[in-house]
Amino acid sequence: MPKEYIDWLTQPITRFLRIEAAAGSVLLFFTILALVLSNSPWAETFLSLWDTPVGITAGSVEFERSLREWINDGLMTLFFFLVALEIKREIVLGELKKPRLAMLSITGAVGGMLIPASLYLAFQLGQPGQNGWGIVMATDTAFVIACLTLFGPRIPKSLRVFILSLAIIDDIGAIVVVAVGYGEDIHFRYIGLAVIGFVVVKIMAVLGIRNIAVYLLVGGLIWLAVDASGVHPTVTGVILGLLTPTERWVSEARLLTIMECVVPSTSVSQQGVFSIDRKVLKTAEAAAREGLSPVERLEMLLHPWVGFVVMPLFAFANAGVPISFSDMSGSLYMAVFAGLVVGKPVGIVLFSGLAVCTGLAIRPPDLRWPYLFAGGMLAGIGFTMSLFIAHLALSPALVNAAKLGILSASLFSALMGIALLSWLLKRDDLHNQGEI
């Protein structure tokens, strides 16, 4: 058990950053593998694999999707569910709980969405790719955290917190974009059924139902209703995540009392073997489990699966693109590249600066503007959400150009952000040694 109360907050964040950094490496491996295979002699087989139809047909009823769509619509619901859990934890327990400090990340994220989208539209207004403005709005948390991890504890802690909070707010923006900007024709009858399902989930939580299988069943039915409504089904994960309680079912005081009961129940047999009453042990096990809130438990359970299975599989299915220099010379490619590489850092620094100047937000003393700009460069790594939105927003004829723009911009942003941070840290080291 943690020795200090602060560990209840810092340990989940440390664990989160560690998993994100490792997941970024796995994500990079599968991205490179997808690119290699899609430009190899096996390209046709590899790319057509993801278009394989998978589903159920019973008479006139047909429920079928391609393999890629099952990953993008089904498995990515888990990704969105985890994102919503992280958002709720940050709002209730994390940095977003502090208003003026949170406003630095919030305003930076808003600028990092509006300026890239505006720059994208400057290239694509009136063009076939106009609907893809949402592509350049998101930041890939796993890749950004992986880049920051390269520098260990040398970078300011406030930069990690700022980037993590900004990425979470970016995710909120991306969720809204997916729900509002890229839905289909809305069928309100199914929306009503989904709302009833969400109410049932809330009632179950209030009644204290803890069986995950029951929630999975109800959640699956809600997913089907949302899917039929015309709203993108991944929104199901977002709402369910935000509905997840943050309160612990067993308080710290009660947990301590239960644990103290374990010792008196311990006895020593004639053979000198310790034994504990089974009922007491099971009570202690349940109490220890319920001493964490549902948000914390689900986050700990799902984070490795999403980081090491869902996201790499998504990258493997979506990052494969035949590299064509003709696609790289088009306006759509330039719109995506400029939006992420230029729009992201400019928007983040500009809006953060305005917030600080007007007194709306405060900037931690160790988070100097050059470091904030370097973090803004890293925020240009869009990848996961950018690829996701590209498939929703663009026609198949335009997707490859957008993918190349996303991959090029993400690589360029990562290299430039790492190079700038390296230079800043080296300069600060020299300054501290009195050499400059």
Disulfide bonds with the S-S distance in Angstrom:
none
